[in-house]
Amino acid sequence: MNEDDRMEGKKGGGSVEGVWREIRSAIDDRILRACLPEDEDKIDLTAERLTITIDSRYKREYSLKKLEKLAEAVRRLIGEREIIIGEARSCL
């Protein structure tokens, strides 16, 4: 999937970095914001899905508990998306 396909589903266009920054800012939960990555390299955004890679088990579990708050911010800013929160996989 190329960058055009990834950006197609966003309201108003823009970069993944900019959209991710807006989503994080729209979340009214400081702990949840702190648990979510700032680096857009850990984010994959398509027209159907938002995938977030979180390495810390605690941060991942907290983010999953607060998934509805995250989903609300996503819906408000870019529309309905499936949200997947997972850990990085290492290739051995």
C-alpha positions, -999 to 999 in steps of 0.1 A, spaced: 0 0 0 14 33 -10 12 67 8 -17 79 -14 -38 49 -3 -29 55 33 -39 92 32 -71 87 11 -94 80 40 -85 110 61 -108 140 63 -89 170 51 -57 151 40 -24 160 57 5 139 69 3 109 92 25 129 117 1 159 117 -30 138 120 -15 116 148 -5 148 167 -41 161 164 -55 128 176 -32 127 206 -40 163 215 -78 156 213 -76 129 240 -86 142 274 -66 117 294 -30 127 303 -20 91 312 -34 77 279 -16 104 259 16 95 277 11 59 269 7 65 232 38 69 210 47 103 198 67 89 169 46 85 137 69 56 128 49 35 153 16 45 136 1 29 105 -30 48 92 -52 37 63 -87 45 52 -100 15 73 -75 10 101 -53 27 127 -26 5 140 -5 16 169 27 -2 181 34 1 218 64 -17 232 57 -13 269 33 -39 283 19 -15 309 13 12 283 -3 -12 259 -26 -26 285 -36 9 297 -43 20 261 -64 -11 255 -85 -2 287 -90 33 274 -97 23 238 -131 40 237 -115 74 245 -90 69 217 -117 57 193 -138 88 201 -109 112 193 -102 92 161 -139 93 150 -141 131 157 -110 139 137 -107 114 108 -139 93 109 -145 57 119 -115 34 119 -107 -1 133 -81 5 160 -54 -21 166 -30 -17 195 -1 -42 195 36 -47 202 65 -46 178 75 -79 164 112 -87 161 126 -107 132 150 -133 143 
